[in-house]
Amino acid sequence: MKRINRRNFLKIGLGSIVTVGMCGCATELDEVKEKDKKKTTDKVNDKKQDTNEVNNRKTGFRKLGKTGLEVSLLGLGGSMTIAQAHKQEEAVQMINKAIDNGVNFIDTAPTYGASEDNIGQVMLNRRQEVVLATKTIDRSYDGTMQLIEQSLNRLNTDYIDIYQLHGVHTDDDLDKISASDGAWRALKELKAQGVIGLTGITTHRDPQVAIRSIKEMDFDCLLMSLNPADIYYQPMQKELMAEALHQDMGIIAMKVVAYGRIFRDNGISTMQQALGYVLSFPVHCAIVGVSNIDEIIENIEITANFTPYSKDELEKLEKLVKSYEQEVNFFKTQW
């Protein structure tokens, strides 16, 4: 019988596996599954070792909750320049610069233009140096299985460290995902087969939906929006963060500068304020999109010299953004 590897698993689907089992081949499939589970464990252990042996640890590192992975305080977001097809050479240089300086967390998605393709050029030679996260926007089992195969091909890898359900914002999203033919079933099977290491969910709108999600499904990681304006509308930093911490999930922050809308001369005026605010919370990594190498270097220097803000200092930063918080929180209402 032809060996069922991870790629073949994606192609033949669950129905074929059930049929094979009914034909008396269950024992062989069990052996394959056990081997794939061992591969997953080996990869996670290798990743733990690799992330502990970064030559230049400028960014600082934190444990990603119960996952045991060690991730850089600064993560590289796959948007902006890195997502542009006509800037692949520059994007590759930027990604390499980040990794060279200790950034070991990279987040992307199929919906981010050419992001996966550009990151994939670097993964050809540096896959073991990073914790790689991507996403599925599809709510169905079949659609997610198709998307993961496409992402693997673009990223030039045979496994994803963290595979996330993208933008789970409504009860309808959650109901579709958790259905018998939903995306959550796909994530569980992909994890069992060693195609993905960890499961995740992302949100930047209704924290109550996210709370329901992580209570009903056993996610490993949460990617959530966080910046000084968060406190004013549907805050992620209260009940949602508390529940994620209670579950010892890996917590990754996004929308740190809200695509630059956080910055005002009479408000939040520096990257140090914006990034320092987020890292002063119990998050394990903050992903930031960048336009050029200079921004990467600036962000690395900030995390290298990071000292947590006090409660009073955090409140002062929140007050600075109060007059324009609606513009900063645009993604909570317009997306």
C-alpha positions as CSV (number, residue, x, y, z in Angstrom):
1,M,0.0,0.0,0.0
2,K,1.3,3.5,-0.8
3,R,2.4,5.4,2.2
4,I,0.1,8.2,3.3
5,N,2.2,11.2,4.0
6,R,1.0,14.6,5.0
7,R,0.5,15.9,1.5
8,N,-1.3,12.8,0.4
9,F,-3.6,13.1,3.4
10,L,-4.6,16.6,2.2
11,K,-5.3,15.3,-1.2
12,I,-7.2,12.1,-0.6
13,G,-9.4,13.6,2.2
14,L,-11.1,12.0,5.2
15,G,-13.5,9.9,3.1
16,S,-10.8,7.9,1.6
17,I,-9.2,7.3,5.0
18,V,-12.5,5.9,6.3
19,T,-12.9,3.7,3.3
20,V,-9.4,2.3,3.7
21,G,-10.1,1.6,7.4
22,M,-13.2,-0.3,6.4
23,C,-11.1,-2.4,4.1
24,G,-9.0,-3.8,7.0
25,C,-6.1,-1.4,6.7
26,A,-6.7,0.4,10.0
27,T,-3.6,-1.0,11.6
28,E,-1.3,0.5,8.9
29,L,-3.1,3.8,9.2
30,D,-2.6,3.8,12.9
31,E,1.1,3.2,12.4
32,V,1.2,6.1,10.0
33,K,-0.6,8.4,12.4
34,E,1.7,7.5,15.2
35,K,4.7,8.2,13.1
36,D,3.2,11.6,12.0
37,K,2.5,12.4,15.6
38,K,6.1,11.7,16.5
39,K,7.2,13.9,13.6
40,T,5.0,16.7,15.0
41,T,6.5,16.2,18.5
42,D,10.0,16.2,17.0
43,K,9.4,19.4,15.1
44,V,8.1,21.2,18.2
45,N,11.0,20.0,20.2
46,D,13.4,21.0,17.4
47,K,11.7,24.4,17.2
48,K,12.1,24.9,21.0
49,Q,15.8,24.1,20.6
50,D,16.3,26.3,17.5
51,T,14.6,29.3,19.2
52,N,16.8,28.9,22.2
53,E,19.9,29.1,20.0
54,V,19.4,32.3,18.2
55,N,22.8,33.9,17.8
56,N,21.6,37.4,18.1
57,R,18.9,37.8,20.7
58,K,18.4,41.5,20.4
59,T,14.6,41.5,20.6
60,G,14.1,39.7,23.8
61,F,12.1,36.5,24.1
62,R,9.1,35.1,25.9
63,K,7.5,31.7,26.3
64,L,4.4,31.3,24.1
65,G,2.1,30.2,26.9
66,K,1.5,26.4,27.2
67,T,3.0,25.7,23.8
68,G,6.5,25.8,25.2
69,L,7.9,27.7,22.2
70,E,10.1,30.7,22.8
71,V,9.2,33.6,20.6
72,S,10.7,37.0,20.1
73,L,9.0,40.0,21.6
74,L,8.9,41.5,18.2
75,G,7.1,39.6,15.4
76,L,7.3,40.4,11.7
77,G,3.9,41.1,10.2
78,G,3.4,39.9,6.6
79,S,1.6,43.0,5.4
80,M,2.8,46.3,3.8
81,T,6.1,45.9,1.8
82,I,6.3,42.2,2.5
83,A,2.9,41.7,0.8
84,Q,3.9,43.4,-2.5
85,A,4.7,41.2,-5.4
86,H,6.7,43.9,-7.2
87,K,8.9,44.4,-4.2
88,Q,10.0,40.8,-3.6
89,E,13.7,41.5,-3.6
90,E,13.2,44.2,-0.9
91,A,10.8,42.0,1.0
92,V,13.3,39.1,1.1
93,Q,16.0,41.5,2.4
94,M,13.7,42.8,5.1
95,I,12.8,39.3,6.3
96,N,16.4,38.2,6.3
97,K,17.4,41.3,8.3
98,A,14.7,40.6,10.9
99,I,15.8,37.0,11.3
100,D,19.5,38.0,11.4
101,N,18.6,40.2,14.4
102,G,16.7,37.6,16.4
103,V,13.1,38.0,15.2
104,N,11.9,34.4,15.0
105,F,8.1,35.0,14.7
106,I,6.6,35.6,11.2
107,D,2.8,36.0,10.7
108,T,1.1,36.0,7.3
109,A,-2.1,35.0,5.5
110,P,-3.3,34.0,2.0
111,T,-5.2,37.3,1.9
112,Y,-2.1,39.4,2.3
113,G,-1.3,39.8,-1.4
114,A,2.1,38.2,-2.3
115,S,3.1,37.9,1.4
116,E,3.3,34.1,1.5
117,D,5.2,33.9,-1.8
118,N,7.8,36.5,-0.6
119,I,8.2,34.8,2.8
120,G,8.5,31.5,1.0
121,Q,11.6,32.7,-0.8
122,V,13.3,33.0,2.6
123,M,11.9,29.8,4.0
124,L,13.8,27.8,1.3
125,N,16.9,28.3,3.4
126,R,15.8,29.5,6.9
127,R,12.6,27.5,7.8
128,Q,14.0,26.1,11.0
129,E,14.9,29.5,12.3
130,V,11.4,30.8,12.6
131,V,8.0,30.1,14.1
132,L,5.8,30.5,11.0
133,A,2.1,31.4,11.4
134,T,-0.5,31.7,8.6
135,K,-4.3,31.6,8.5
136,T,-7.5,30.3,6.8
137,I,-10.3,32.7,6.1
138,D,-12.5,29.8,5.0
139,R,-15.1,28.6,7.5
140,S,-15.5,25.1,6.0
141,Y,-13.5,21.8,6.3
142,D,-13.0,21.4,2.6
143,G,-12.1,25.1,2.0
144,T,-9.6,25.1,4.8
145,M,-8.0,21.9,3.5
146,Q,-7.6,23.5,0.1
147,L,-6.2,26.7,1.6
148,I,-3.6,25.0,3.7
149,E,-2.2,23.1,0.7
150,Q,-1.9,26.4,-1.2
151,S,-0.2,28.1,1.7
152,L,2.3,25.2,2.1
153,N,3.2,25.5,-1.6
154,R,3.7,29.3,-1.5
155,L,5.6,29.2,1.8
156,N,7.9,26.4,0.5
157,T,7.4,24.2,3.6
158,D,5.6,21.0,4.5
159,Y,4.3,22.2,7.9
160,I,3.0,25.3,9.6
161,D,3.9,26.1,13.2
162,I,0.6,28.0,14.0
163,Y,-2.4,27.7,11.7
164,Q,-5.1,30.3,12.6
165,L,-8.8,30.8,11.9
166,H,-8.7,34.3,10.5
167,G,-11.0,37.0,11.8
168,V,-13.6,35.1,13.8
169,H,-15.9,38.1,14.6
170,T,-19.5,36.9,14.7
171,D,-21.6,34.1,16.2
172,D,-22.3,33.0,12.7
173,D,-18.6,32.7,12.0
174,L,-18.2,30.6,15.1
175,D,-21.2,28.4,14.3
176,K,-19.9,27.6,10.8
177,I,-16.4,26.9,12.1
178,S,-17.5,24.5,14.8
179,A,-20.0,22.6,12.6
180,S,-19.3,19.0,11.7
181,D,-18.1,20.2,8.3
182,G,-16.4,23.3,9.6
183,A,-12.8,24.6,9.7
184,W,-12.2,23.6,13.3
185,R,-12.5,19.9,12.3
186,A,-9.9,20.5,9.6
187,L,-7.5,22.2,12.1
188,K,-7.8,19.2,14.5
189,E,-7.0,16.7,11.8
190,L,-4.1,18.7,10.4
191,K,-2.6,18.9,13.8
192,A,-3.0,15.2,14.4
193,Q,-1.3,14.5,11.1
194,G,1.6,16.8,11.7
195,V,0.8,19.3,9.0
196,I,0.4,22.0,11.6
197,G,2.0,22.3,15.1
198,L,-0.5,24.5,16.9
199,T,-4.0,25.9,16.3
200,G,-4.9,29.6,16.7
201,I,-7.7,32.1,16.3
202,T,-7.5,35.8,15.4
203,T,-9.9,38.6,16.3
204,H,-9.9,42.4,16.2
205,R,-13.7,43.1,16.7
206,D,-16.0,41.6,19.3
207,P,-14.1,40.1,22.3
208,Q,-17.2,38.3,23.5
209,V,-17.2,36.1,20.3
210,A,-13.6,35.4,20.8
211,I,-14.2,34.4,24.5
212,R,-16.9,32.0,23.4
213,S,-14.5,30.6,20.8
214,I,-11.6,29.8,23.1
215,K,-14.0,28.4,25.7
216,E,-15.7,26.0,23.3
217,M,-12.6,25.0,21.3
218,D,-9.1,24.1,22.5
219,F,-7.0,26.6,20.7
220,D,-3.3,26.9,21.5
221,C,-2.9,30.6,20.5
222,L,-4.8,33.9,20.3
223,L,-3.9,36.7,17.9
224,M,-5.7,39.8,19.1
225,S,-5.6,43.6,18.5
226,L,-4.1,45.7,21.2
227,N,-3.0,49.4,21.3
228,P,-3.6,52.4,23.6
229,A,-7.0,53.0,22.0
230,D,-8.2,49.5,22.7
231,I,-9.5,50.5,26.2
232,Y,-12.2,52.8,24.8
233,Y,-14.2,50.4,22.6
234,Q,-14.7,46.6,22.9
235,P,-11.4,46.2,24.8
236,M,-9.5,43.0,24.2
237,Q,-7.2,43.6,27.2
238,K,-9.9,42.8,29.8
239,E,-12.1,39.7,29.7
240,L,-10.6,38.2,26.6
241,M,-7.0,38.5,27.7
242,A,-7.9,37.2,31.2
243,E,-9.6,34.1,29.7
244,A,-6.6,33.5,27.4
245,L,-4.2,33.8,30.3
246,H,-6.4,31.5,32.4
247,Q,-6.1,28.9,29.6
248,D,-2.3,29.6,29.4
249,M,-2.7,30.3,25.7
250,G,0.0,31.8,23.5
251,I,-1.1,35.5,23.2
252,I,0.1,37.5,20.2
253,A,-0.8,41.2,19.7
254,M,-1.5,42.9,16.4
255,K,-2.8,46.3,15.2
256,V,-0.1,47.8,17.4
257,V,0.0,51.1,15.4
258,A,-3.3,50.6,13.6
259,Y,-1.7,51.1,10.2
260,G,-0.1,54.3,11.4
261,R,-3.3,55.9,12.6
262,I,-2.1,55.8,16.2
263,F,0.5,58.5,15.6
264,R,-0.3,62.2,16.2
265,D,1.9,65.1,17.2
266,N,-0.4,65.8,20.2
267,G,-1.0,62.1,20.9
268,I,1.0,58.9,20.6
269,S,4.0,60.3,18.7
270,T,6.7,57.5,18.8
271,M,7.0,53.8,18.0
272,Q,8.5,53.4,21.5
273,Q,5.3,54.5,23.1
274,A,3.1,52.3,20.9
275,L,5.2,49.2,21.1
276,G,6.1,49.7,24.7
277,Y,2.4,50.0,25.6
278,V,1.6,46.7,24.1
279,L,4.6,44.8,25.4
280,S,3.8,46.0,29.0
281,F,0.8,43.7,28.9
282,P,1.2,39.9,29.3
283,V,1.4,39.2,25.6
284,H,4.2,37.0,24.3
285,C,4.8,38.7,21.0
286,A,3.7,41.8,19.1
287,I,3.6,41.6,15.4
288,V,4.3,44.8,13.4
289,G,4.1,45.4,9.7
290,V,7.0,47.4,8.3
291,S,7.7,49.5,5.1
292,N,11.5,49.2,5.1
293,I,14.6,47.9,6.8
294,D,15.0,51.1,8.9
295,E,11.7,50.4,10.6
296,I,12.8,46.9,11.4
297,I,16.0,48.1,13.0
298,E,14.1,50.8,15.0
299,N,11.6,48.2,16.3
300,I,14.4,45.8,17.2
301,E,16.2,48.5,19.1
302,I,13.0,49.4,21.0
303,T,12.4,45.8,22.1
304,A,16.1,45.3,23.0
305,N,15.8,48.2,25.4
306,F,12.3,47.6,26.5
307,T,11.2,48.3,30.1
308,P,7.6,47.8,31.0
309,Y,5.5,50.9,31.6
310,S,3.9,51.4,35.0
311,K,0.1,51.5,35.4
312,D,0.2,55.3,35.6
313,E,2.3,55.5,32.5
314,L,-0.1,53.2,30.6
315,E,-3.0,55.4,31.6
316,K,-1.2,58.5,30.4
317,L,-0.7,56.9,27.0
318,E,-4.4,56.0,26.8
319,K,-5.3,59.5,27.6
320,L,-3.1,60.8,24.7
321,V,-5.2,58.9,22.2
322,K,-8.6,59.4,23.7
323,S,-9.5,62.4,21.4
324,Y,-9.0,60.3,18.2
325,E,-9.6,56.7,19.5
326,Q,-12.4,56.1,17.0
327,E,-10.0,56.6,14.1
328,V,-7.5,54.2,15.7
329,N,-10.2,51.6,16.4
330,F,-11.5,51.8,12.8
331,F,-10.9,48.0,12.3
332,K,-13.4,47.2,15.1
333,T,-16.3,48.8,13.2
334,Q,-15.4,49.1,9.5
335,W,-13.9,45.6,8.9
